[in-house]
Amino acid sequence: MPLLLGAVLGVVGFFAVPVVGLPLGFVLGVFLGELAGTGRGPHRARSA
């Protein structure tokens, strides 16, 4: 699921911000997918 969300946001980012949108959208999509899958926020990831 996170990779699929990353791919979708990467394609959207590619058209929204032509130069850096693809990698930025992919990374953001994977992060959001993992965040939704685990239910933990960034504050818990730092303490782990």
URWO-V316827 format. One record per backbone hydrogen bond with DSSP energy under -0.5 kcal/mol. CO is the residue of the C=O (numbers start at 1). NH is the residue of the N-H. If there is no record, write none. Layout:
co->[CO;CO]
nh->[NH;NH]
//
This chain:
co->[1;2;3;4;5;6;7;8;9;10;11;12;13;17;20;21;22;23;24;25;26;27;28;29;30;31;32;33;34;35;41;41;42;43;44;45]
nh->[5;6;7;8;9;10;11;12;13;14;15;16;17;21;24;25;26;27;28;29;30;31;32;33;34;35;36;37;38;39;44;45;46;47;48;48]
//
